[in-house]
Each structure stands twice: as C-alpha cells, then as structure tokens.
Amino acid sequence: MPELRAAYFEALLAAAESAAEPVASSGLGWLDLEIQQQGSLIAETMLADPVKPFTNDQFESGVNELGTFARSRASFVKCEVAKLVDPATVAGACGTP
C-alpha cells in the first residue's frame, strides 16, 4: 500500500518539523522547550529528595541529554526518511556531500 507508506512518512516529517519549530518566546524548538519546562517543574523537588534513585548531577545531565536529543531528532528523522523514500536526496537531507 504505497499511499499508506507515503502518508506515514509525511506524518513523520510533519512531526519532526513541529518538534523543531522554534517557539517565539524562547527560540527553542517545541520539544526542547517542553523538556526544559518539565525539567524545571520537577527540579526543586527532585534535587531536595533524600531518597531519589539518581544523584543531582545525573538528573541535570539527563535533562541536558534530553535537550540534545530534542535538538538533533528532527534532522535525524529527515535523514532516515530520505534514505527510505528517495535515496537520491540523502545528501541534502543528511547534510553529507
């Protein structure tokens, strides 16, 4: 079913674009901003918890790693879709010569 395959890849690309689209108030992509907001929401309680399963450094590192993931995910998805849909466009989509 080529039309369903095409719809799936279009939805993946739309989701990637949406996640990376900068939010006017911050300049961060939506997904990155959401990660930062959720991290901030729980940070004070997490850092003060005496029986947490992670160190404070591990928590902060984890939030930073999620931000890195958010910033790189859209380009990764675009590259992988290009590999499957139109291999001739891989260089442009993946930033390779």
TIKOL-833592 format. One record per atom (N, C-alpha, C): residue in one letter; atom name; x, y, z. Coordinates in Angstrom, 3 decimals. Example, Ala and Ser with C-alpha at 12.3 -4.5 7.8 and 13.67 -1.06 7.14 Angstrom:
{segu A, N, {13.190, -5.690, 7.800}}
{segu A, CA, {12.300, -4.500, 7.800}}
{segu A, C, {13.200, -3.300, 7.800}}
{segu S, N, {12.850, -2.250, 7.080}}
{segu S, CA, {13.670, -1.060, 7.140}}
{segu S, C, {12.900, 0.030, 7.870}}
end
This chain:
{segu M, N, {0.826, -1.175, 0.000}}
{segu M, CA, {0.000, 0.000, 0.000}}
{segu M, C, {0.885, 1.259, 0.000}}
{segu P, N, {1.280, 1.663, -1.161}}
{segu P, CA, {2.170, 2.824, -1.281}}
{segu P, C, {1.591, 4.112, -0.695}}
{segu E, N, {0.273, 4.281, -0.814}}
{segu E, CA, {-0.313, 5.526, -0.292}}
{segu E, C, {-0.241, 5.593, 1.232}}
{segu L, N, {-0.356, 4.468, 1.907}}
{segu L, CA, {-0.233, 4.461, 3.362}}
{segu L, C, {1.215, 4.678, 3.787}}
{segu R, N, {2.119, 4.100, 3.054}}
{segu R, CA, {3.551, 4.291, 3.327}}
{segu R, C, {3.910, 5.769, 3.175}}
{segu A, N, {3.405, 6.370, 2.102}}
{segu A, CA, {3.671, 7.792, 1.867}}
{segu A, C, {3.060, 8.650, 2.977}}
{segu A, N, {1.849, 8.309, 3.398}}
{segu A, CA, {1.189, 9.057, 4.475}}
{segu A, C, {1.976, 8.933, 5.775}}
{segu Y, N, {2.498, 7.755, 6.044}}
{segu Y, CA, {3.296, 7.523, 7.250}}
{segu Y, C, {4.547, 8.407, 7.247}}
{segu F, N, {5.265, 8.406, 6.131}}
{segu F, CA, {6.481, 9.206, 6.052}}
{segu F, C, {6.177, 10.700, 6.098}}
{segu E, N, {5.079, 11.117, 5.498}}
{segu E, CA, {4.676, 12.523, 5.574}}
{segu E, C, {4.378, 12.921, 7.014}}
{segu A, N, {3.705, 12.015, 7.748}}
{segu A, CA, {3.400, 12.296, 9.157}}
{segu A, C, {4.677, 12.365, 9.993}}
{segu L, N, {5.635, 11.485, 9.708}}
{segu L, CA, {6.916, 11.541, 10.424}}
{segu L, C, {7.611, 12.873, 10.192}}
{segu L, N, {7.656, 13.304, 8.948}}
{segu L, CA, {8.309, 14.571, 8.625}}
{segu L, C, {7.581, 15.752, 9.255}}
{segu A, N, {6.257, 15.709, 9.262}}
{segu A, CA, {5.477, 16.790, 9.878}}
{segu A, C, {5.732, 16.841, 11.381}}
{segu A, N, {5.805, 15.683, 12.023}}
{segu A, CA, {6.079, 15.638, 13.459}}
{segu A, C, {7.478, 16.172, 13.755}}
{segu A, N, {8.434, 15.805, 12.927}}
{segu A, CA, {9.803, 16.284, 13.126}}
{segu A, C, {9.859, 17.800, 12.976}}
{segu E, N, {9.207, 18.322, 11.956}}
{segu E, CA, {9.180, 19.771, 11.745}}
{segu E, C, {8.519, 20.476, 12.927}}
{segu S, N, {7.425, 19.916, 13.407}}
{segu S, CA, {6.698, 20.506, 14.524}}
{segu S, C, {7.547, 20.534, 15.785}}
{segu A, N, {8.243, 19.445, 16.051}}
{segu A, CA, {9.071, 19.357, 17.259}}
{segu A, C, {10.228, 20.337, 17.219}}
{segu A, N, {10.742, 20.623, 16.031}}
{segu A, CA, {11.905, 21.503, 15.899}}
{segu A, C, {11.536, 22.965, 15.687}}
{segu E, N, {10.280, 23.237, 15.372}}
{segu E, CA, {9.864, 24.606, 15.075}}
{segu E, C, {10.068, 25.498, 16.296}}
{segu P, N, {10.803, 26.577, 16.135}}
{segu P, CA, {11.077, 27.448, 17.284}}
{segu P, C, {9.810, 28.079, 17.857}}
{segu V, N, {9.757, 28.113, 19.167}}
{segu V, CA, {8.673, 28.786, 19.871}}
{segu V, C, {9.110, 30.235, 20.038}}
{segu A, N, {8.263, 31.152, 19.623}}
{segu A, CA, {8.639, 32.567, 19.558}}
{segu A, C, {9.193, 33.105, 20.867}}
{segu S, N, {8.626, 32.710, 21.972}}
{segu S, CA, {9.030, 33.287, 23.253}}
{segu S, C, {10.426, 32.862, 23.700}}
{segu S, N, {10.927, 31.746, 23.164}}
{segu S, CA, {12.201, 31.231, 23.662}}
{segu S, C, {13.260, 31.011, 22.585}}
{segu G, N, {12.810, 30.808, 21.365}}
{segu G, CA, {13.745, 30.466, 20.303}}
{segu G, C, {14.094, 28.993, 20.272}}
{segu L, N, {13.700, 28.252, 21.307}}
{segu L, CA, {13.923, 26.808, 21.337}}
{segu L, C, {12.854, 26.111, 20.511}}
{segu G, N, {13.172, 24.926, 20.015}}
{segu G, CA, {12.153, 24.117, 19.368}}
{segu G, C, {11.127, 23.669, 20.395}}
{segu W, N, {9.929, 23.330, 19.926}}
{segu W, CA, {8.851, 22.944, 20.836}}
{segu W, C, {9.273, 21.805, 21.762}}
{segu L, N, {9.867, 20.748, 21.228}}
{segu L, CA, {10.231, 19.602, 22.050}}
{segu L, C, {11.301, 19.985, 23.071}}
{segu D, N, {12.287, 20.734, 22.660}}
{segu D, CA, {13.346, 21.181, 23.570}}
{segu D, C, {12.755, 22.043, 24.685}}
{segu L, N, {11.878, 22.956, 24.321}}
{segu L, CA, {11.234, 23.820, 25.306}}
{segu L, C, {10.415, 22.987, 26.293}}
{segu E, N, {9.686, 22.013, 25.791}}
{segu E, CA, {8.872, 21.159, 26.656}}
{segu E, C, {9.748, 20.398, 27.652}}
{segu I, N, {10.873, 19.891, 27.185}}
{segu I, CA, {11.798, 19.181, 28.073}}
{segu I, C, {12.324, 20.129, 29.149}}
{segu Q, N, {12.711, 21.336, 28.761}}
{segu Q, CA, {13.217, 22.303, 29.733}}
{segu Q, C, {12.138, 22.682, 30.748}}
{segu Q, N, {10.909, 22.882, 30.278}}
{segu Q, CA, {9.820, 23.247, 31.184}}
{segu Q, C, {9.508, 22.113, 32.160}}
{segu Q, N, {9.451, 20.887, 31.665}}
{segu Q, CA, {9.161, 19.760, 32.546}}
{segu Q, C, {10.301, 19.526, 33.537}}
{segu G, N, {11.536, 19.680, 33.074}}
{segu G, CA, {12.678, 19.560, 33.976}}
{segu G, C, {12.631, 20.609, 35.070}}
{segu S, N, {12.295, 21.839, 34.692}}
{segu S, CA, {12.183, 22.920, 35.671}}
{segu S, C, {11.049, 22.671, 36.656}}
{segu L, N, {9.987, 22.077, 36.166}}
{segu L, CA, {8.818, 21.814, 37.004}}
{segu L, C, {9.150, 20.869, 38.162}}
{segu I, N, {9.979, 19.879, 37.905}}
{segu I, CA, {10.286, 18.893, 38.942}}
{segu I, C, {11.648, 19.094, 39.603}}
{segu A, N, {12.455, 20.022, 39.095}}
{segu A, CA, {13.842, 20.156, 39.557}}
{segu A, C, {13.964, 20.397, 41.056}}
{segu E, N, {13.238, 21.349, 41.587}}
{segu E, CA, {13.386, 21.687, 43.002}}
{segu E, C, {13.076, 20.479, 43.889}}
{segu T, N, {11.984, 19.792, 43.597}}
{segu T, CA, {11.603, 18.624, 44.389}}
{segu T, C, {12.585, 17.485, 44.186}}
{segu M, N, {12.991, 17.286, 42.957}}
{segu M, CA, {13.945, 16.217, 42.650}}
{segu M, C, {15.268, 16.440, 43.376}}
{segu L, N, {15.782, 17.645, 43.317}}
{segu L, CA, {17.063, 17.943, 43.938}}
{segu L, C, {17.009, 17.821, 45.459}}
{segu A, N, {15.849, 18.081, 46.057}}
{segu A, CA, {15.698, 18.025, 47.508}}
{segu A, C, {15.356, 16.630, 48.035}}
{segu D, N, {14.958, 15.725, 47.172}}
{segu D, CA, {14.528, 14.386, 47.587}}
{segu D, C, {15.712, 13.590, 48.147}}
{segu P, N, {15.639, 13.176, 49.420}}
{segu P, CA, {16.771, 12.453, 50.017}}
{segu P, C, {16.836, 10.972, 49.622}}
{segu V, N, {15.778, 10.436, 49.032}}
{segu V, CA, {15.770, 9.007, 48.676}}
{segu V, C, {15.596, 8.784, 47.178}}
{segu K, N, {15.959, 9.759, 46.392}}
{segu K, CA, {15.823, 9.634, 44.936}}
{segu K, C, {16.794, 8.571, 44.399}}
{segu P, N, {16.441, 7.966, 43.262}}
{segu P, CA, {17.294, 6.907, 42.707}}
{segu P, C, {18.483, 7.428, 41.882}}
{segu F, N, {18.613, 8.750, 41.765}}
{segu F, CA, {19.682, 9.341, 40.962}}
{segu F, C, {20.356, 10.454, 41.751}}
{segu T, N, {21.596, 10.750, 41.411}}
{segu T, CA, {22.257, 11.908, 42.004}}
{segu T, C, {21.737, 13.169, 41.332}}
{segu N, N, {21.975, 14.304, 41.954}}
{segu N, CA, {21.574, 15.580, 41.351}}
{segu N, C, {22.277, 15.784, 40.014}}
{segu D, N, {23.554, 15.425, 39.953}}
{segu D, CA, {24.294, 15.563, 38.696}}
{segu D, C, {23.702, 14.674, 37.603}}
{segu Q, N, {23.284, 13.464, 37.956}}
{segu Q, CA, {22.680, 12.568, 36.969}}
{segu Q, C, {21.365, 13.138, 36.463}}
{segu F, N, {20.574, 13.718, 37.352}}
{segu F, CA, {19.309, 14.334, 36.954}}
{segu F, C, {19.561, 15.476, 35.974}}
{segu E, N, {20.457, 16.393, 36.349}}
{segu E, CA, {20.740, 17.540, 35.494}}
{segu E, C, {21.341, 17.102, 34.163}}
{segu S, N, {22.199, 16.111, 34.204}}
{segu S, CA, {22.791, 15.580, 32.974}}
{segu S, C, {21.715, 14.959, 32.089}}
{segu G, N, {20.782, 14.256, 32.704}}
{segu G, CA, {19.694, 13.630, 31.951}}
{segu G, C, {18.825, 14.651, 31.246}}
{segu V, N, {18.501, 15.732, 31.938}}
{segu V, CA, {17.705, 16.794, 31.314}}
{segu V, C, {18.475, 17.403, 30.143}}
{segu N, N, {19.770, 17.623, 30.336}}
{segu N, CA, {20.595, 18.171, 29.247}}
{segu N, C, {20.673, 17.209, 28.064}}
{segu E, N, {20.800, 15.910, 28.340}}
{segu E, CA, {20.849, 14.913, 27.258}}
{segu E, C, {19.537, 14.869, 26.492}}
{segu L, N, {18.426, 15.006, 27.206}}
{segu L, CA, {17.130, 15.044, 26.516}}
{segu L, C, {17.032, 16.270, 25.617}}
{segu G, N, {17.577, 17.400, 26.072}}
{segu G, CA, {17.596, 18.601, 25.233}}
{segu G, C, {18.423, 18.385, 23.974}}
{segu T, N, {19.557, 17.718, 24.120}}
{segu T, CA, {20.392, 17.400, 22.957}}
{segu T, C, {19.627, 16.498, 21.993}}
{segu F, N, {18.938, 15.516, 22.542}}
{segu F, CA, {18.106, 14.634, 21.721}}
{segu F, C, {17.067, 15.451, 20.950}}
{segu A, N, {16.386, 16.354, 21.647}}
{segu A, CA, {15.334, 17.161, 21.012}}
{segu A, C, {15.886, 18.002, 19.872}}
{segu R, N, {17.073, 18.563, 20.071}}
{segu R, CA, {17.659, 19.424, 19.039}}
{segu R, C, {18.151, 18.645, 17.824}}
{segu S, N, {18.495, 17.394, 17.997}}
{segu S, CA, {19.032, 16.620, 16.877}}
{segu S, C, {18.005, 15.696, 16.223}}
{segu R, N, {16.891, 15.472, 16.855}}
{segu R, CA, {15.937, 14.469, 16.378}}
{segu R, C, {15.340, 14.800, 15.015}}
{segu A, N, {14.953, 16.037, 14.781}}
{segu A, CA, {14.296, 16.383, 13.512}}
{segu A, C, {15.202, 16.085, 12.327}}
{segu S, N, {16.458, 16.472, 12.409}}
{segu S, CA, {17.359, 16.215, 11.282}}
{segu S, C, {17.616, 14.718, 11.113}}
{segu F, N, {17.666, 13.985, 12.213}}
{segu F, CA, {17.835, 12.537, 12.132}}
{segu F, C, {16.645, 11.896, 11.416}}
{segu V, N, {15.437, 12.302, 11.796}}
{segu V, CA, {14.227, 11.739, 11.175}}
{segu V, C, {14.191, 12.072, 9.687}}
{segu K, N, {14.493, 13.314, 9.328}}
{segu K, CA, {14.503, 13.709, 7.912}}
{segu K, C, {15.499, 12.866, 7.121}}
{segu C, N, {16.657, 12.637, 7.675}}
{segu C, CA, {17.683, 11.835, 7.013}}
{segu C, C, {17.213, 10.397, 6.813}}
{segu E, N, {16.666, 9.804, 7.857}}
{segu E, CA, {16.224, 8.413, 7.762}}
{segu E, C, {15.060, 8.254, 6.782}}
{segu V, N, {14.148, 9.207, 6.770}}
{segu V, CA, {13.037, 9.152, 5.809}}
{segu V, C, {13.579, 9.269, 4.391}}
{segu A, N, {14.521, 10.173, 4.175}}
{segu A, CA, {15.116, 10.322, 2.836}}
{segu A, C, {15.762, 9.026, 2.379}}
{segu K, N, {16.438, 8.328, 3.278}}
{segu K, CA, {17.070, 7.052, 2.919}}
{segu K, C, {16.048, 6.033, 2.434}}
{segu L, N, {14.862, 6.065, 3.005}}
{segu L, CA, {13.834, 5.081, 2.665}}
{segu L, C, {12.950, 5.506, 1.499}}
{segu V, N, {12.749, 6.804, 1.365}}
{segu V, CA, {11.803, 7.299, 0.359}}
{segu V, C, {12.484, 7.635, -0.958}}
{segu D, N, {13.574, 8.369, -0.878}}
{segu D, CA, {14.242, 8.831, -2.093}}
{segu D, C, {15.752, 8.900, -1.848}}
{segu P, N, {16.435, 7.787, -2.012}}
{segu P, CA, {17.872, 7.761, -1.736}}
{segu P, C, {18.679, 8.839, -2.464}}
{segu A, N, {18.173, 9.352, -3.566}}
{segu A, CA, {18.874, 10.398, -4.295}}
{segu A, C, {18.929, 11.705, -3.513}}
{segu T, N, {18.057, 11.877, -2.519}}
{segu T, CA, {18.019, 13.116, -1.738}}
{segu T, C, {18.767, 12.988, -0.411}}
{segu V, N, {19.395, 11.863, -0.168}}
{segu V, CA, {20.064, 11.633, 1.106}}
{segu V, C, {21.126, 12.697, 1.397}}
{segu A, N, {21.911, 13.064, 0.412}}
{segu A, CA, {22.962, 14.049, 0.637}}
{segu A, C, {22.388, 15.346, 1.182}}
{segu G, N, {21.316, 15.822, 0.604}}
{segu G, CA, {20.703, 17.065, 1.076}}
{segu G, C, {20.028, 16.908, 2.423}}
{segu A, N, {19.347, 15.792, 2.621}}
{segu A, CA, {18.621, 15.583, 3.863}}
{segu A, C, {19.541, 15.257, 5.032}}
{segu C, N, {20.660, 14.620, 4.733}}
{segu C, CA, {21.550, 14.163, 5.801}}
{segu C, C, {22.767, 15.055, 5.973}}
{segu G, N, {22.864, 16.090, 5.159}}
{segu G, CA, {23.986, 17.010, 5.297}}
{segu G, C, {25.316, 16.393, 4.911}}
{segu T, N, {25.291, 15.433, 3.996}}
{segu T, CA, {26.535, 14.811, 3.541}}
{segu T, C, {26.765, 15.154, 2.077}}
{segu P, N, {28.024, 15.201, 1.670}}
{segu P, CA, {28.314, 15.526, 0.259}}
{segu P, C, {27.933, 14.401, -0.687}}
end
